[in-house]
Amino acid sequence: MSKSMKWSRVIVSACMVLSLLVPGIAAADGAAGSEGASVDKKQERGLYNVAAGKPYTISQGVQDKDLLTYELRTEADSGSPYELTDGRTADQPPAGQSYFQNTSWIGFSRQVSRSVTIDLGQSTYIQNISGGYLQERAAAVELPRNIHYAVSEDGLNWFDAGDQHPKYSNSQSASRKVLVSGDIKVTARYVKVEFEVGMFTFVDELEVSGRPAQREDRSADKLHKEKPVKDAAPPTLKEAGGVRNMYIAYYYPVGSANETLGRWHQDDFGSIIAHTDRNGNRTGWMYDTVMFSNGGNVFTDYNTKDKWQTYLDQLFTDGQQIGALDAATAEAKVGLKDKKHRTKVVISIPYPNPNPDQVWGQLDGKTVDFNITNGEDASLQARKKAVGWYVETAEKLFKNKHYDNLELAGFYWQHEEVGFATMNEENLVKQVSRIVHQAQEKFYWIPFFQSNGSTIWRELGFDAVMMQPNYFFSSSFGPNVATGGTVDMSRLNESVQTAKRFGMGLEVEGDYQITWNGWGTDYDGQLYNGDYAVRKYFAYLNAIQSAGLNNSILGYYMGARSVYPDIMNSDKENVRSVYDETASFIDGSYQVKALDSSTIPLPAGDSWSDPIVVNAVEGDVYTSYVAVSSSKWIQFPIKAGEDWIVTLTPLNGAKFSMETRHWGPTQTRHSGFSYGKSSEVQSMLVKNPGTEDTSIMLRVFPEDGTSGKYKISLAHPIEDGTTMMNAIDLLNNSQVSGTVETPGQAIWYKILGEAAYKLSLVPDGQSDMDMQLFYDANSGSVQASSIKGTGQMESFTYNNPYAPQFLYYLKITAKTAGSYTVYNGIEPPEQQPDRGTSYDDAIAFVAADGVVYDASALQEGVTPAQARWLKFLVKPGETWGITLTPASGAEVAMETRWVEGAALGYTYSYMSHETSPQTLPVTNEGTSEQFAYIRVLAQQTGGNFTISLTKQAASAG
């Protein structure tokens, strides 16, 4: 599963527990209740809570050190070891708080179950056992599905005192349930209460109703001896639809940032379904199944019928996705001389989100709306109907393609947990299972580690499940900078234990970090090494092989489409071996490997020539692994034409500042700095205006040499001008127009590169705007300003000592509403000679949807035998529609070019009289930004005109 998908649920869970410390979450109401066996009043005489104030121990069904950190004590807890036997119960919360915030609750997170063993101190008559449990679905807290009771005289030999299976409520309201066992009526010293723990289980008090033991009382050994828990059998090969090794191929939506990574072709699949040696020869079959997964945001990227249909259309596009897999299988069959082989295909089902931001669509002329506000049952029926249509459509498309080398194995449930969004989440999965099985297909699932519902997967109707260990993606498990090079196998061992307990397979996980040649940053923004990632990957193969789970169904997450080619083509032996040894693992010849435990020396980052190298990705990219008291250099890549917001966050009261420079063989001049707020979060922009990819060098330094820690985050700016960090490009020797709607409104621009700036602001009519120039992104210090009266032009000149890379910020502040034009490096029309009369003098403007140039307003129309040249930057892969609209009575035409020479397109013909709007497209098929040139020509009369741009959707090819 995608990294964001993998951790989004875990983060939500962690935040829920952390919120125990924070009051003020929405209130929930409900009354306390009781369930379980009643006790005859005559038998209750003389009985009391014999567990009051008694000590106890707690153990986990499958202990996980990472999940244990979620079980935080609430702020008001005393830390007493008797909290479950201290007589305190959780009262209903006051308005404005959720029930789980009551400090009498003790919360438990996942890890299969908890066993609470109470020592009564001596042999005691036990009538029954009870406990107070919370049900608050809005906080992912549910009653345990099963509670097991046992008693013992010596704490070693245990006897079965019964099981209880509480019913889930059909209400979303929060309530405390008292669950009482059946009558036990024996004497024992020790009492054990073992309850299932889903996402969260909260308990406030355990009680044992009893009295002092009497001679005539039955002893515990009169009950049946407690039976050990047995592991469930995994699905057979037939039950799993013949699937043993399932590779996950991610699709990404049309128009998304990762679109091209989600377009699979024949060459992409060739070495996935069949092992290819270093000489390019096929040596044997590899993954028997490919699952096509709808990557991206499962809630917003697939929230309408049109998007579901687009996903299916893309899957069945000839020559891509499934068609490409068919062609790759045909080719491999020839090389391996295996005419009968068919690769199995599994298709993911988008999650029908019950809290959508719009109506899903129509089926059979009727609106289908998943929204839970329409009612639980109505939402369930709508979601079921949509999935039914989807499965039926996918099956028809697959059948109609008549693939000779593929077979459809079944469908995959995309959502990685059975959550708490509605009361019908479990029911929905069961209904989808029926739909899939009625189509004679298998139903698969890959939940995250111990996610809600994973332990009852058979009850939910899945045919085979592969649980994610989520080990590769967590810096909590070594090797890492904190613990060194030793591989921490604890999470993998727990995954094996959980999988065997519930009859599941596992997912093998890897990603692009395997291909790193040295250091980078992991998903948590921690420093990480490529060799450590390789060790972690082999830890999966070792753990699964050692446990004998290599004969059960396995899934393989290997990141995006580009990762496997990088692994295969690596010149590092240990990286290439990931591919070759995976093939051995699949064919049964893999031998468990001794894993290197050596610690790789950390990068110093002390100099320009020895920086700490991190990835350029959204989010945290680096956290200082030790407190530092000197400067550190951090390097990250930046593509041609790319902008990043760099954010420095000092931790735990530390004080740091930062500066940026563009990479060079020797240290270059500043491109930006933040010296103004050393103890606060600071952000600044970096920009690569060039036509080639390069790197940014970031220097972080402590104030006055005081040591401390910090983290660095990256984000792409929105570029809407609303804040300094979202400033709009203002190109040198160009102009830009804007509108302010309210007094006090500010619009920000960023300017780069010239040794001196002359900036002029011309207001429209009686509008009044002020101009200020900043160079430190955080100090608030103004470098130049112009503040004049209503309707007056604002202007100033300022030198840039750090040219050509330094970035300045220009702030336009409105005193009145109105429009304006800012001129950077050129004079306003009334103060400048005729512009744009040649290619070299082309008028530059910024690409944006709408009118970008108005010749009439600027008095820059064209006369007979005259042309006007304009230009704007186009990023790689972008397509813009350019519309020329002649003014009333004007006759003009245009042509487009990349460089001076032959036209790309034109709108004129011999003796033409162009008086209507004309549109030409321009697409940058290169790998870097470049200027598109527009040449507007006078036809007969000439005249004024406007130029408008429309950004067109990216090609789905």
Protein Blocks (a to p, Z undefined) as FASTA:
>chain_A
ZZklmmmmmmmmmmmmmmmmpghiacdddddddedjdddfklmgopacfkgopacddddf
bacfklmmmmccdfklgoiaklmmnopacddddehiafklpmkbccdeejhiacddddeh
iacddfbdcddddddfknopacdfbdcddddfkomaccdebdadddddfbfbdcdddddd
ddfkpadfbdcddddddfbccdfbdcdddddddfklccfklpccdddddddddddfklnn
opabdcddddddehiaklmmmpccfklmmmmmpccdfkopafbdcbfbdcdddehjfklm
mmcfklmmmmmmmmmgghiajlmmmmmmmmmmmmnopakbccddddddddddfbbcbdfb
dcehiacdfbfknojklmmmmmmmmmmmmmmmmmmmmmmnopakbccfbdcdfblcdcfk
bmklmmmmmmmmmmmmmnopacdddddehiahjlmmmmnopabdcddfklmmpmkbccdf
knojadcfklmmmmmmmmmmnopacdddddfklmpgcjdddfkopacdfklmmmmmmmmm
mmmmmnopmmmccdddebjfklmmmmmmpcbfklmmmmmmmmmmmnopaccddddfbdcd
ddfklafklccdddddedjfbdcfbdcfbdcdddddddehiacddddddeehiacddddd
dddfbdcddfbdcfklmmbccddddddfbfbdcddddddddehhiacdddddddddeklo
pamklcccddehiadddddfbghiacddddehiabdcdddddehjaccdddddfbfklop
afbdcdddehiacddddddfkbckbccddddddfbgcdddddehiacfklcccehkbfkl
pccddddedjfbdfklnopaccehiacdddddddehiacdddddddehiacdddddfbgc
ddfbdcbdehiacfbdcddddddfbfbdcddddddddehjlpadddddddddddfZZ
